[in-house]
């Protein structure tokens, strides 16, 4: 039996019944990485030695009867997450030799839970991009068709889970960087509410938008991971003190009578007809499960990308100002093109004479977009819509046209602008490539999104489909 | 509007080649044109959003904790002098 294909919930039972050890499972993943990653390029650093050491310790605990949910489970992390003693690059040559002196809070939580880090994933440099092509370590390939992009910026973490190179992967979502690649690779991806998970020790992109989420093979697994990562952290002043719900029991509830909004602005002419059909079919399924689909309007949706590319680049220009090559990292000449573009755009919108017309105005429209959602959530419990306007595109197609790349974020940036959670789940295929559905809810409503997603996955099998990869 | 790449790159301390200046000027001017759409939105009487979950200033207790050692802090650079970071002269 191939244990690398199982969900966390499934493999947990195998580990606890001693059908497989954590060391064997870890070796199985490392072997797949060794065979497949030359083609996929999902990893920048593979931590074989450390992983086997952690797995051995996990096996000792399992032998003593410890059945903690993530104990002995192999995972990977986007290279934005600082890992003490293990190179962390953020996908950029600026940090190609950087060895962090401390670990991100999320990584410490993983270590405490006994999860096994098998490697650090490739990504668009600094998390800037929607295709994975902006990595200074080469593009990551979509496992469903190697000529296609996997989405971005969390390209490597998504492919790592989709191609069974890790059991789950932790990543970051600032404008869609988890939900979009999840959709394009046919897996489950969660962007939590802003502040639900600590940002401490993660390379900062745009601090008022950055959220720490993850990729999994099922919604059930996604809930399991969030129950470990969520919670207040004194090292992140914007992390929330709200209690963390018991997600595992919430997702078992049915969705009868739940009101799910269908925003008309997300089903316009810019949406690929196959994607539209797939998402509508999935919404029909939710109706069959007892939910009520209600037409709603989010009138400021069209301004989302504009607002995002002003405010986000302003924050990027400030966060990337610290990379001066003095205390760590290489000098500023080593920034790639996309980082340079964003630094300049951000510097411009904050500059004297342009601040009011660009930055301040965008902050006001951010309020209007938040209000759109506030009004909608008075009528509905959640919203269902597409993740990406198209399925995955061919490598190279948009790489020289930054604006076309930015517009790929059109249905995902709004959640980051409003700070609300978003869950992407597989909903079907278009021209042989995966298509996801996005569920959005009010701030701190991850439990409702998990519930809808889990009930959907109990009656559909899109999330169990696997790409055909030669091993 | 034409994007003044040379001026902005200087503000952002970004060394650029001549070829980069030309490419970025075209690309960034295109992006600025796209965002002019925002000028049509009525924002009178609308407040600004800087923080989305409604947090206000938060302070932590002022206590001394263990931190990284000087050796750890300077471990990632080749520019040190007597265990300190070495930088270029500021007033040269």
Boltz contact constraints between the chains, C-beta under 6 A:
constraints:
  - contact:
      token1: [A, 101]
      token2: [B, 68]
      max_distance: 6.0
  - contact:
      token1: [A, 101]
      token2: [B, 72]
      max_distance: 6.0
  - contact:
      token1: [A, 194]
      token2: [B, 52]
      max_distance: 6.0
  - contact:
      token1: [A, 194]
      token2: [B, 53]
      max_distance: 6.0
  - contact:
      token1: [A, 195]
      token2: [B, 53]
      max_distance: 6.0
  - contact:
      token1: [A, 237]
      token2: [B, 58]
      max_distance: 6.0
  - contact:
      token1: [A, 303]
      token2: [B, 38]
      max_distance: 6.0
  - contact:
      token1: [A, 306]
      token2: [B, 35]
      max_distance: 6.0
  - contact:
      token1: [A, 306]
      token2: [B, 37]
      max_distance: 6.0
  - contact:
      token1: [A, 306]
      token2: [B, 38]
      max_distance: 6.0
  - contact:
      token1: [A, 326]
      token2: [B, 85]
      max_distance: 6.0
  - contact:
      token1: [A, 326]
      token2: [B, 87]
      max_distance: 6.0
  - contact:
      token1: [A, 327]
      token2: [B, 77]
      max_distance: 6.0
  - contact:
      token1: [A, 327]
      token2: [B, 85]
      max_distance: 6.0
  - contact:
      token1: [A, 328]
      token2: [B, 76]
      max_distance: 6.0
  - contact:
      token1: [A, 328]
      token2: [B, 77]
      max_distance: 6.0
  - contact:
      token1: [A, 332]
      token2: [B, 14]
      max_distance: 6.0
  - contact:
      token1: [A, 333]
      token2: [B, 15]
      max_distance: 6.0
  - contact:
      token1: [A, 340]
      token2: [B, 14]
      max_distance: 6.0
  - contact:
      token1: [A, 343]
      token2: [B, 12]
      max_distance: 6.0
  - contact:
      token1: [A, 344]
      token2: [B, 8]
      max_distance: 6.0
  - contact:
      token1: [A, 344]
      token2: [B, 12]
      max_distance: 6.0
  - contact:
      token1: [A, 347]
      token2: [B, 8]
      max_distance: 6.0
  - contact:
      token1: [A, 347]
      token2: [B, 11]
      max_distance: 6.0
  - contact:
      token1: [A, 347]
      token2: [B, 12]
      max_distance: 6.0
  - contact:
      token1: [A, 348]
      token2: [B, 8]
      max_distance: 6.0
  - contact:
      token1: [A, 361]
      token2: [B, 38]
      max_distance: 6.0
  - contact:
      token1: [A, 363]
      token2: [B, 48]
      max_distance: 6.0
  - contact:
      token1: [A, 363]
      token2: [B, 49]
      max_distance: 6.0
  - contact:
      token1: [A, 364]
      token2: [B, 43]
      max_distance: 6.0
  - contact:
      token1: [A, 364]
      token2: [B, 46]
      max_distance: 6.0
  - contact:
      token1: [A, 364]
      token2: [B, 48]
      max_distance: 6.0
  - contact:
      token1: [A, 365]
      token2: [B, 41]
      max_distance: 6.0
  - contact:
      token1: [A, 366]
      token2: [B, 49]
      max_distance: 6.0
  - contact:
      token1: [A, 367]
      token2: [B, 46]
      max_distance: 6.0
  - contact:
      token1: [A, 367]
      token2: [B, 47]
      max_distance: 6.0
  - contact:
      token1: [A, 367]
      token2: [B, 49]
      max_distance: 6.0
  - contact:
      token1: [A, 402]
      token2: [B, 27]
      max_distance: 6.0
  - contact:
      token1: [A, 403]
      token2: [B, 30]
      max_distance: 6.0
  - contact:
      token1: [A, 403]
      token2: [B, 31]
      max_distance: 6.0
  - contact:
      token1: [A, 403]
      token2: [B, 34]
      max_distance: 6.0
  - contact:
      token1: [A, 419]
      token2: [B, 52]
      max_distance: 6.0
  - contact:
      token1: [A, 419]
      token2: [B, 53]
      max_distance: 6.0
